[in-house]
Amino acid sequence: MDHRIGKIRLRIGVSACLLGEAVRYDGTDKRDATVAALAREFELVPVCPEMGIGLGVPRPPIQLEGDPTAPRAVGVSLRDIDVTDALLEFGARSARELGELCGFVFKGRSPSCGVNSTPVHLAGGGVHRGGRGLFAHAFMAARPDLPVEENDSLADPQRREEFLRRVRRFGNTRSPDEA
Ligand code: SF4
């Protein structure tokens, strides 16, 4: 079934690597067939925040460090890299500029895109495994009502259907002219 408002398909933002774009730090993708299949019903809007802030491919990998409630995104081995502010600014800007979205599917465990599964390396040693990537953090703060999910969760048919129900409901609250 094609989910449209009037003649306009509902739009869902997606971490670009999940759609097969080779934008990861090492030049690979993380194509997720379940996520890609949503294109049969919705318009998928790919976004890669690390490319968006001007990091190319390949690029040095980054990780989250410090306070799990306000971590920094720094280079894993190149310690002078710190893209914290750039990722937060890009997230806030994307929330303003991506237009009418009815949901977002984020790549789990990413220091930029994870929602609740990203490792945060603690100052005293150890790892907190429930962190949020900085792009996702800023984007979700700016659009708190938007239905969001991590890609791994969508492998569960029940959670996928629940997410899509929320997406459709969100879309139905908008008139055709606004969509
Ligand atoms: S997880 Fe996010 S930042 Fe990393 S490659 Fe995918 S879209 Fe880009």
Residues whose N, C-alpha, C, O or C-beta is under 5 A from the ligand:
A	BS01	SF4	S15 A16 C17 V23 R24 V47 C48 P49 E50 K107 S110 S112 C113
